[in-house]
Amino acid sequence: MLPTPDLSHLDDDDKLHVYDPAEDTFLLLDGLEKDTDQLRTQKPLICLEIGSGSGCVSAFLGSILGPTNALYLCTDINQRASVCTFATGKQNKVPLSPITCDLSKPLSMRLRRSVDIILFNPPYVPTDHEESVHAQGSAGIAGSWAGGLDGMEVTNRFLDNVGDLLSDCGKFYLVAQAQNNIPEICERMQIKFNLNSRIALQRRAGREHLFIICFSRS
Ligand SMILES: C[S@@+](CC[C@H](N)C(=O)[O-])C[C@H]1O[C@@H](n2cnc3c(N)ncnc32)[C@H](O)[C@@H]1O
């Protein structure tokens, strides 16, 4: 069993402003760990995490693949999350490259069909539209969870681009909860980008039924 990344450098103030890893984060770690052999065999060169928060997930991926075997790009809308992500990389000896931006905006053209692993634990909690828009605009802690209608407003904006980013042998791991309508997400990705999907892992956590969906071309 691979150890969870060391986050002891993050203080209480960081946790007030940046998402503190929780059940959804740990389910994603478990999903990646379960796929360790496949991931290593794939030999990914470019990894991209959207919404990296503390940096815990990318640091974990780096421990699976090897810190210097791939480029670990991490985006987050929250500037403070980028600072924490960088520090978490340093603490765990995985060079993480954070970029503060909306989703993958500045990268999409340059990384066209070249990203081998994409990770996204999005703000998936259903809220009203205004709450999500406000959370996105203020780029603070509420942006970690406020997902708008069906909890899908932020995720949908990224799903529209993911097929253009993913390399031919790429894999995309997405965290979702049952209310996000997972069958509809999978069908849409199949129709739009010809991406196959499988449920890598699922778990009930309190009131949430969480899923890790893994998309790939083959
Ligand atoms: C549920 S948290 C996940 C954090 C971390 N990946 C984890 O699993 O612990 C969602 C993250 O997405 C970020 N986020 C929300 N909207 C975003 C956007 N439009 N672009 C980039 N990041 C965004 C939030 O700031 C937050 O860090």
Residues whose N, C-alpha, C, O or C-beta is under 5 A from the ligand:
A	BS01	LIG	Y19 P21 T25 I50 G51 S52 G53 S54 V57 T75 D76 I77 N78 A81 C101 D102 L103 N121 P122 P123 G140 G143 S144 V154
